[in-house]
Amino acid sequence: MDKIKEKLIELAGNIGEGLGLNRTTCQIYALLYLNSKPLSPSQITKELGISKGNVSINLKKLEDWNAVEKVWKRGHTRPLYKANEDIEGIIINKLQTGLLKRINEIRKYLKEIKKNIEKVKNEKLIKNKIKEIEKLTDKLEFFSKNLKYLQSYSTIISSK
């Protein structure tokens, strides 16, 4: 693998990890994105120096994100993989999914806390703080549900 490709794959891993994603998952995506032809899991293993099991698990995760797709080629008994090149769409989908998951967790915890609020000494203060958190959660949900519009707007701006 050439040095520039290696650096780009390393960068993708660092960026992904900084966003709370799995480093290896991002590196596999970057490898596929930077290749003009689909790769087999064995080729990915060889290029990145990681185990076949690790590659398999992370390819499944990338498939779930709609970041890669299987490609069947004559002469190959197993599928090859190629990257979905819509990076922006993948990121927006991942952000939206992650935010909605966290929002649901927050709401679940708040519901549980509200059940036991009478047992707290500073009940009024805590109730006010819970209302603030609920308002923030509503804003996050609104933001998350409207990420697609941000992507559309971005597409319009970049086409000018």
C-alpha positions in Angstrom: 0.0 0.0 0.0 1.4 3.4 -0.9 2.2 6.0 1.8 -0.5 8.4 0.9 -3.2 5.8 0.9 -1.9 4.5 4.2 -2.0 8.1 5.7 -5.6 8.6 4.5 -6.7 5.3 6.0 -5.0 6.3 9.3 -6.7 9.7 9.2 -10.1 8.0 8.7 -9.5 5.8 11.7 -8.5 8.8 13.8 -11.5 10.9 12.7 -13.9 8.0 13.3 -12.4 7.3 16.7 -12.7 11.0 17.6 -16.4 10.8 16.7 -16.9 7.7 18.9 -16.8 5.2 16.1 -14.7 2.1 15.9 -11.3 2.9 14.4 -11.0 -0.4 12.4 -14.5 0.1 10.9 -13.5 3.5 9.6 -10.2 2.2 8.3 -11.9 -0.6 6.4 -14.4 1.9 4.9 -11.5 4.2 3.9 -9.6 1.3 2.3 -12.7 0.4 0.2 -13.4 4.0 -0.6 -9.9 4.6 -1.9 -9.9 1.5 -4.1 -11.5 1.7 -7.5 -12.2 -2.1 -7.5 -14.1 -4.1 -4.9 -12.0 -6.1 -2.4 -12.4 -9.4 -0.7 -12.3 -9.8 3.1 -8.9 -11.6 2.6 -7.5 -8.6 0.6 -8.7 -6.3 3.4 -7.1 -8.5 6.0 -3.8 -8.4 4.1 -3.9 -4.6 3.4 -4.7 -3.6 6.9 -2.9 -6.4 8.8 -6.0 -7.3 10.9 -7.7 -10.6 11.5 -10.4 -12.1 9.3 -12.8 -12.2 12.2 -12.2 -8.5 12.8 -12.8 -7.7 9.1 -15.9 -9.8 9.0 -17.5 -8.1 12.1 -16.7 -4.7 10.8 -17.9 -5.4 7.3 -21.2 -6.4 8.8 -21.3 -3.2 10.8 -20.6 -1.2 7.6 -23.3 -3.1 5.8 -25.8 -2.1 8.5 -24.8 1.5 8.1 -25.3 1.2 4.3 -21.6 2.2 3.9 -20.6 -0.8 1.9 -22.2 -3.2 -0.4 -21.5 -6.8 -1.5 -20.5 -7.3 -5.1 -20.6 -10.8 -6.7 -18.0 -11.4 -9.4 -17.6 -14.4 -11.6 -14.8 -16.6 -10.5 -15.2 -15.6 -6.8 -17.0 -17.9 -4.4 -17.4 -15.2 -1.8 -18.6 -11.7 -2.1 -16.4 -8.7 -2.7 -17.1 -5.3 -1.0 -17.1 -1.8 -2.3 -17.8 1.5 -0.6 -20.9 3.5 -0.9 -19.3 6.8 -2.0 -22.0 9.0 -0.4 -19.9 9.8 2.6 -22.1 12.7 3.6 -25.2 10.6 3.5 -23.5 7.8 5.6 -22.3 10.3 8.2 -25.8 12.0 8.4 -27.5 8.6 8.8 -25.0 7.6 11.5 -25.4 10.8 13.4 -29.2 10.6 13.2 -29.3 7.0 14.4 -26.8 7.7 17.2 -28.7 10.9 18.3 -32.1 9.2 18.3 -30.7 6.3 20.3 -29.2 8.6 22.9 -32.4 10.7 23.1 -34.5 7.5 23.8 -32.0 6.6 26.5 -32.3 10.0 28.1 -36.1 9.9 28.0 -36.1 6.4 29.6 -33.9 7.7 32.4 -35.9 10.8 33.0 -39.1 8.8 33.1 -37.6 6.6 35.8 -36.3 9.6 37.8 -39.7 11.3 37.6 -41.3 8.2 39.3 -39.1 8.7 42.3 -39.0 12.5 42.5 -41.0 12.7 45.7 -38.2 11.1 47.6 -35.8 13.9 46.8 -35.2 16.8 49.3 -34.9 19.6 46.6 -37.9 18.3 44.6 -38.7 21.7 43.0 -35.2 22.4 41.9 -34.8 18.9 40.5 -38.1 19.2 38.6 -36.9 22.4 37.0 -33.7 20.8 36.0 -35.6 17.9 34.5 -37.7 20.3 32.5 -34.6 21.9 31.1 -33.1 18.6 30.2 -36.5 17.6 28.5 -36.4 20.9 26.5 -32.8 20.2 25.4 -33.8 16.6 24.5 -36.7 18.0 22.3 -34.3 20.3 20.6 -31.8 17.5 19.9 -34.7 15.4 18.5 -35.8 18.2 16.2 -32.2 18.7 15.1 -31.7 14.9 14.5 -34.9 14.6 12.5 -34.0 17.5 10.3 -30.4 16.4 9.5 -31.7 15.2 6.0 -32.7 18.8 5.2 -29.2 20.0 6.1 -27.8 17.5 3.7 -30.2 18.7 0.9 -29.2 22.3 1.6 -25.5 21.3 1.5 -26.1 19.7 -1.9 -27.8 22.8 -3.3 -24.9 25.0 -2.0 -22.2 22.8 -3.4 -23.8 22.6 -6.8 -23.6 26.4 -7.3 
